């Protein structure tokens, strides 16, 4: 029940009505989803499935993933890992699919994977706009806490950062501009922040709270 009030307030600030749907990402077996919206993520699909799915709320989402293509080398199967990629995108009621490079062999993968050229493709085959960065941890890479790393990344305001709960979002405006322009810019920033916080708190809610909130929205 404690989440109902912040959800309702954010909703009122961001928009007057909303239709709840989902964003589904098709995930191939050589892609690992390390975190989504600052949390560990549940991937749906059988253990031996060649493609699995991740379901996220409509709106602004942040995903951390790694690409690990496999190659045959004699009797062995070896893989090459990309860096952990952190990305932010905005999508509504969409099914998205990773488009990733296919390397001829292990040597080509080792030489090119650090500059990974990838896309998220929608149902029409068009790439959606994304902001992306690398989530880098110096030193040993064993036992990384990606949730904690994402929290730190978001606080520093990286290019793929999303709003952090409880953080104050500064508004920077050019000097000596009309007062009306100032007010309009502040209003736009406030609306954007409120919407991001709405999605954040909705993602944090349990299934029962989400159901109550959807019922509230549908009655408006």
TALIN-V604271 format. One record per residue. RES is the residue in one letter. SS is DSSP state (hx for helix, st for strand, lp for the rest). D_LAST is the distance of its C-alpha to the last C-alpha in Angstrom with 2 decimals. Layout:
# TALIN-V604271
res->[RES,RES]
ss->[SS,SS]
d_last->[D_LAST,D_LAST]
This chain:
# TALIN-V604271
res->[X,X,X,X,X,X,X,X,X,X,X,X,X,X,X,X,X,X,X,X,X,X,X,X,X,X,X,X,X,X,X,X,X,X,X,X,X,X,X,X,X,X,X,X,X,X,X,X,X,X,X,X,X,X,X,X,X,X,X,X,X,X,X,X,X,X,X,X,X,X,X,X,X,X,X,X,X,X,X,X,X,X,X,X,X,X,X,X,X,X,X,X,X,X,X,X,X,X,X,X,X,X,X,X,X,X,X,X,X,X,X,X,X,X,X,X,X,X,X,X,X,X,X,X,X,X,X,X,X,X,X,X,X,X,X,X,X,X,X,X,X,X,X,X,X,X,X,X,X,X,X,X,X,X,X,X,X,X,X,X,X,X,X,X,X,X,X,X,X,X,X,X,X,X,X,X,X,X,X,X,X,X,X,X,X,X,X,X,X,X,X,X,X,X,X,X,X,X,X,X,X,X,X,X,X,X,X,X,X,X,X,X,X,X,X,X,X,X,X,X]
ss->[lp,hx,hx,hx,hx,hx,hx,hx,hx,hx,hx,hx,hx,hx,lp,lp,lp,lp,lp,lp,lp,st,st,st,st,st,st,st,lp,lp,st,st,st,st,st,st,lp,lp,st,lp,lp,lp,lp,st,lp,lp,lp,lp,lp,lp,st,st,st,st,st,st,st,lp,st,st,st,st,st,st,st,st,st,st,st,st,st,st,st,lp,lp,st,st,st,st,st,st,lp,lp,lp,st,st,st,st,st,st,st,lp,lp,st,st,st,st,st,st,lp,lp,lp,lp,lp,lp,hx,hx,hx,hx,hx,hx,hx,hx,hx,hx,lp,lp,lp,st,st,st,lp,lp,lp,lp,lp,st,lp,lp,st,st,st,st,st,lp,lp,lp,lp,lp,lp,lp,lp,lp,lp,lp,hx,hx,hx,hx,hx,hx,hx,hx,hx,hx,hx,lp,lp,lp,lp,lp,lp,lp,lp,lp,lp,lp,lp,lp,lp,lp,lp,lp,lp,lp,lp,lp,lp,hx,hx,hx,hx,hx,hx,hx,hx,hx,hx,hx,hx,hx,hx,hx,hx,hx,hx,hx,hx,hx,hx,hx,hx,hx,hx,lp,lp,hx,hx,hx,hx,hx,hx,hx,hx,hx,hx,hx,hx,lp,lp]
d_last->[19.14,20.48,18.49,15.01,15.44,16.83,14.28,11.39,13.68,14.65,11.25,10.67,14.20,14.26,11.51,8.33,7.32,9.66,11.41,13.47,17.08,20.42,23.51,26.71,30.08,33.27,35.84,39.58,41.93,43.60,40.47,39.42,35.90,36.73,33.33,29.75,27.42,30.01,30.39,32.65,31.27,31.54,33.07,32.79,35.86,39.27,42.02,44.13,41.39,42.25,38.61,35.70,32.02,29.65,25.87,23.80,20.14,19.06,20.02,23.03,25.36,28.84,31.47,35.08,37.49,41.21,43.13,46.24,48.15,51.02,54.56,57.62,60.64,63.52,62.48,59.68,56.06,55.08,51.88,51.15,48.12,46.18,44.92,41.50,39.12,35.90,33.40,29.98,27.98,24.61,23.51,20.54,20.77,24.53,27.75,30.26,33.95,36.55,39.40,42.36,46.03,48.65,51.89,55.28,56.63,56.45,58.29,55.91,52.88,54.50,55.24,51.85,49.09,48.90,47.59,45.05,43.78,40.54,37.30,33.93,33.85,30.89,31.17,32.85,35.47,34.37,34.42,31.24,31.65,32.35,33.68,36.36,38.92,41.31,40.69,44.28,45.92,49.57,52.18,51.88,48.82,49.09,46.29,43.78,40.59,38.15,35.14,37.16,38.45,34.99,33.98,37.12,36.55,33.05,34.44,37.17,34.77,36.33,35.48,33.20,31.64,27.98,26.47,27.85,25.82,27.04,29.03,29.18,28.65,31.35,31.05,34.42,35.12,38.39,40.61,41.17,38.20,36.53,34.19,31.42,31.76,31.59,28.30,26.77,28.06,26.74,23.21,23.32,24.72,22.13,19.25,21.24,22.03,18.51,17.46,20.62,20.01,16.53,18.38,21.25,19.53,17.57,21.04,22.58,20.33,21.76,20.50,19.19,17.16,15.75,14.79,13.00,11.09,10.21,9.10,6.82,5.42,5.57,3.82,0.00]
